[in-house]
Amino acid sequence: MYKPYDETESLRKDLLDEAYAGVFSGLGAMILDADEIRNADKDELKEIARRYGKG
């Protein structure tokens, strides 16, 4: 069964993967994005996704 929680956590995982990739490729400032993503609620995650071009 589909649950909104699953969608939110899936989005969080995708955004964290992208932020970590940026950090490891030399964009160290993206570690701040990773912290923001870990602590974001559902609406904040959607805003971050828009910033990343995923919305």
C-alpha angles and dihedrals in degrees: 000000000000116000127185088226090064091052092049094048091044089053090047090052093048092049093046091050090053094046092049091049089053092050093049092047091058104272095119094172089070088076085078089056090052091055091048091049093050091053099039125114123222096277094044090051090054090052092049089049089054090052089053091051095251099118 
